[in-house]
Each structure stands twice: as structure tokens, then as C-alpha cells.
Amino acid sequence: CSSVVCPAGYEHRWNAESVLCAGACNVTQDLATCCVRIGFTSHSWRVQVASGVNASWDLIGLRFYFSDNCSTDSLAVTAPGFNHKWRGWPNGAAFSHHGGHGAVAAELFADPFQGPSSPAVDPNAVKWSSGGPCAPGECFFGFAWESDVDRYPQGECRAVQRGACSTVGQLRKAGTLRVACAEVEQSQQSGRFADRLRLQLLDVSGRDSNET
């Protein structure tokens, strides 16, 4: 599909380089296979509750996919930074309403470290909670693909004995992504999950708003 020239208003699908046309690629016949309409792309995506939650909105996991069927090969990598922005090579930042007053937002995307003597990890353990009830449209959780990871010593740093050097950070903004599917794992306890959810993107046209 990568050889197809998408017409104006379209762009290649996320997996265009690995998808084969039935025969010789033809933009008329293979438009739906190889191209998608431009739009509904953003560097920031979130999931919002569309129904009320009585106790608290408790999340176990959240994953974004480029494919509309949530195929594992289309998983969007979400690697938030922890403690130090330049450690762990993050590619963005997790966020939630009110800054995540129920828990640290980045924890939802973190894989727990498992050492030889580490206790078994509960796959159903809640990693993030809203910390209180949610009215429809009030609570949300998402990820922004942008990070401050390019760092280098400032000037001639000759630190000794593990001394620290002054560094300079450069903001790297990610390109826009087209998320087509989100997989949300919620607590199954009564009053701690939403019956309905919305997948939203940040409008990158210059307005500070979100579109569903």
C-alpha cells in the first residue's frame, strides 16, 4: 500500500508498508484498504466517562490502538516518564482530570518491575482511581505523545566522583496519531466502573477543546 498515492484529503493507514493490494495497487480500488481520511488525528487522546460512577472510577489498564479492531500489532506505545524526564526514554505523558488526584496517572501505563524475589502481581489490581464519584463527562484519563527527553551536558562538564552536570532539554513534539480503538480495563466492583465511555482527541487546529 505504501506505493499508492493517496488523494487529497487522505493519508496512508498506519500499516500501509505491510499491507498488500489484491493485485497491482490502484488508488481507486484500494482506497479503503490503503488510505484513511485526514482528520481525527492528534498527539493527545483520552477516554472519558459517558455515564455516572457512584463511588470512584477505578482503572486497571488502558491501551490505545491504531487498528479499529484493537489488533495487538497496532498497539500504540505509551511510555510516560517517572521522576526524571530523561530516564526510561519516555515518549509522552499520562494525564487525568484534576491532575489525577486519586493516584499518579503514569502508574496506569507502567509495567511493574519483577525481580527474582518479587511477589506475584495481581493482574486485576487497580492502578489508578478517580478518588471520588464521577458525573457523566467529568472524569477522564489519557496520554499525550510528546516528551522532553533530548538532554545533553551544557558547556564543558568535567564532573568527578559521579558529580552532576548542568543539562539542557529540548522539547520534542510527536506527530499526530490516529487512534482507532481503545481497550479499557475497569474494576468490576459495583459503583467503580462506567457503563459507557467516550474516546476523544485533542483538537490540534488551535482550539483548546476535545472532539469525540
C-alpha positions as CSV (number, residue, x, y, z in Angstrom):
1,C,0.0,0.0,0.0
2,S,2.9,2.4,0.6
3,S,3.2,2.8,-3.2
4,V,-0.3,4.1,-3.5
5,V,-0.6,7.9,-3.8
6,C,-3.5,8.8,-1.5
7,P,-5.7,11.5,-3.0
8,A,-6.1,14.9,-1.4
9,G,-7.8,14.7,2.0
10,Y,-6.4,11.2,2.6
11,E,-3.2,9.7,4.2
12,H,-1.7,6.2,4.4
13,R,-3.0,3.8,7.0
14,W,-0.7,3.1,10.0
15,N,0.3,-0.3,8.5
16,A,0.5,0.7,4.8
17,E,4.0,-0.6,4.4
18,S,3.0,-4.1,5.4
19,V,-0.4,-4.4,3.6
20,L,-0.5,-5.8,0.1
21,C,-3.1,-5.0,-2.5
22,A,-5.0,-7.8,-4.2
23,G,-3.1,-7.2,-7.4
24,A,-1.4,-4.1,-8.8
25,C,-2.1,-1.3,-6.4
26,N,-4.8,1.1,-7.7
27,V,-5.9,4.0,-5.7
28,T,-9.5,3.7,-7.0
29,Q,-9.8,0.1,-6.0
30,D,-7.6,0.1,-2.9
31,L,-8.5,3.4,-1.4
32,A,-10.3,1.9,1.7
33,T,-7.5,-0.6,2.2
34,C,-4.6,1.7,2.0
35,C,-5.8,5.2,2.9
36,V,-7.9,6.9,5.5
37,R,-9.4,10.4,5.6
38,I,-7.2,13.1,7.1
39,G,-8.7,14.3,10.4
40,F,-9.4,12.7,13.7
41,T,-5.6,12.8,14.4
42,S,-4.0,14.3,17.4
43,H,-1.0,13.9,19.7
44,S,-3.3,13.7,22.7
45,W,-6.1,11.1,23.2
46,R,-8.2,10.4,26.2
47,V,-11.1,8.2,27.5
48,Q,-13.9,10.0,29.2
49,V,-16.8,8.6,31.3
50,A,-20.1,9.0,29.5
51,S,-22.2,7.6,32.4
52,G,-22.1,8.4,36.1
53,V,-19.9,6.5,38.5
54,N,-21.2,6.4,42.1
55,A,-18.1,5.6,44.2
56,S,-15.0,6.1,42.1
57,W,-13.7,5.3,38.6
58,D,-11.1,2.6,39.1
59,L,-8.9,1.6,36.2
60,I,-6.7,-1.5,35.8
61,G,-5.4,-0.8,32.4
62,L,-5.7,1.4,29.3
63,R,-4.3,0.7,25.8
64,F,-4.6,2.7,22.5
65,Y,-4.5,1.0,19.1
66,F,-4.2,2.2,15.5
67,S,-6.4,-0.5,14.2
68,D,-10.2,-0.3,14.7
69,N,-10.3,-3.9,15.9
70,C,-7.6,-3.4,18.6
71,S,-5.2,-5.8,17.0
72,T,-2.1,-6.3,19.1
73,D,0.3,-5.4,16.3
74,S,-1.3,-2.0,16.1
75,L,-0.7,-1.1,19.8
76,A,0.4,2.5,20.3
77,V,3.5,2.6,22.7
78,T,2.8,4.7,25.8
79,A,5.9,5.2,27.9
80,P,5.4,8.0,30.4
81,G,8.4,9.4,32.4
82,F,8.9,8.7,36.1
83,N,10.7,11.0,38.5
84,H,13.3,12.2,35.9
85,K,12.1,13.1,32.4
86,W,15.3,11.9,30.8
87,R,15.3,8.4,32.4
88,G,13.5,5.5,30.8
89,W,13.2,7.3,27.5
90,P,9.5,8.4,27.8
91,N,7.6,9.3,24.7
92,G,4.9,11.3,26.4
93,A,2.9,12.0,29.5
94,A,-0.2,10.4,31.1
95,F,-2.8,12.8,32.3
96,S,-6.2,12.8,34.0
97,H,-8.8,15.3,35.3
98,H,-7.7,17.4,38.2
99,G,-4.1,16.2,37.6
100,G,-5.0,12.7,38.8
101,H,-6.0,13.4,42.4
102,G,-6.8,9.8,43.0
103,A,-3.4,8.4,42.0
104,V,-0.3,9.1,39.9
105,A,-1.6,9.0,36.3
106,A,1.6,7.4,34.8
107,E,1.2,4.3,37.0
108,L,-1.6,3.1,34.7
109,F,0.9,2.6,31.8
110,A,3.7,1.3,33.9
111,D,4.8,-2.4,33.8
112,P,5.6,-3.5,37.4
113,F,9.3,-4.5,37.9
114,Q,9.6,-8.2,38.6
115,G,12.7,-9.3,40.4
116,P,13.6,-12.9,41.4
117,S,12.1,-12.3,44.9
118,S,9.2,-10.0,43.9
119,P,5.7,-11.1,44.9
120,A,3.3,-12.2,42.2
121,V,1.5,-9.3,40.5
122,D,-2.3,-9.2,40.7
123,P,-3.5,-8.7,37.1
124,N,-6.7,-7.2,38.4
125,A,-5.1,-4.7,40.8
126,V,-6.4,-1.1,40.4
127,K,-3.6,1.1,39.2
128,W,-5.5,4.4,39.1
129,S,-8.6,5.8,40.7
130,S,-10.5,9.0,40.3
131,G,-10.7,9.2,44.1
132,G,-14.4,10.0,44.1
133,P,-17.6,9.9,42.2
134,C,-17.8,11.0,38.5
135,A,-20.7,12.7,36.8
136,P,-21.1,12.0,33.1
137,G,-18.4,13.8,31.2
138,E,-16.5,14.8,34.3
139,C,-13.7,12.2,34.7
140,F,-11.2,11.3,32.0
141,F,-7.8,9.7,31.5
142,G,-5.4,9.9,28.6
143,F,-1.9,10.1,27.1
144,A,-0.2,12.9,25.2
145,W,2.6,11.8,22.8
146,E,5.1,14.5,23.4
147,S,8.2,14.5,25.7
148,D,11.2,16.3,26.9
149,V,13.8,13.6,26.5
150,D,16.7,15.1,24.5
151,R,19.2,16.2,27.1
152,Y,22.9,16.9,26.8
153,P,25.6,18.4,29.0
154,Q,25.8,22.2,28.9
155,G,29.3,23.6,28.3
156,E,32.4,21.6,29.2
157,C,31.3,19.4,32.1
158,R,34.1,17.6,33.8
159,A,32.3,16.3,36.9
160,V,34.3,13.9,39.1
161,Q,33.2,11.3,41.6
162,R,29.8,10.9,39.9
163,G,29.1,14.6,40.1
164,A,26.2,16.0,38.2
165,C,26.4,18.2,35.1
166,S,24.1,21.0,34.0
167,T,21.9,19.8,31.2
168,V,19.7,21.4,28.5
169,G,16.4,19.9,27.5
170,Q,14.8,20.2,24.1
171,L,11.1,19.7,23.7
172,R,10.3,17.0,21.1
173,K,6.7,17.2,19.9
174,A,5.3,13.9,18.5
175,G,3.4,13.9,15.2
176,T,-0.3,13.4,15.2
177,L,-1.7,9.9,15.7
178,R,-4.9,8.3,14.5
179,V,-6.2,6.1,17.4
180,A,-9.0,3.9,16.1
181,C,-9.6,1.8,19.2
182,A,-9.1,1.9,23.0
183,E,-9.1,-1.0,25.4
184,V,-10.1,0.0,28.9
185,E,-9.9,-2.4,31.9
186,Q,-12.1,-1.2,34.8
187,S,-12.9,-2.5,38.2
188,Q,-15.9,-4.8,38.3
189,Q,-17.0,-3.7,41.7
190,S,-20.4,-2.0,41.9
191,G,-20.1,1.8,41.7
192,R,-16.5,1.7,40.5
193,F,-16.9,1.5,36.7
194,A,-18.6,3.4,33.9
195,D,-21.2,1.7,31.8
196,R,-20.4,3.9,28.8
197,L,-17.2,5.6,27.7
198,R,-16.1,8.1,25.1
199,L,-12.8,8.1,23.1
200,Q,-11.7,11.7,22.5
201,L,-8.9,13.6,20.8
202,L,-7.5,17.0,21.5
203,D,-8.3,19.4,18.6
204,V,-5.0,20.4,17.2
205,S,-6.4,23.1,15.0
206,G,-5.5,25.7,17.7
207,R,-8.6,25.5,19.8
208,D,-8.3,24.1,23.3
209,S,-11.1,21.6,23.1
210,N,-11.7,17.9,22.7
211,E,-13.7,16.0,20.0
212,T,-15.4,12.7,20.4
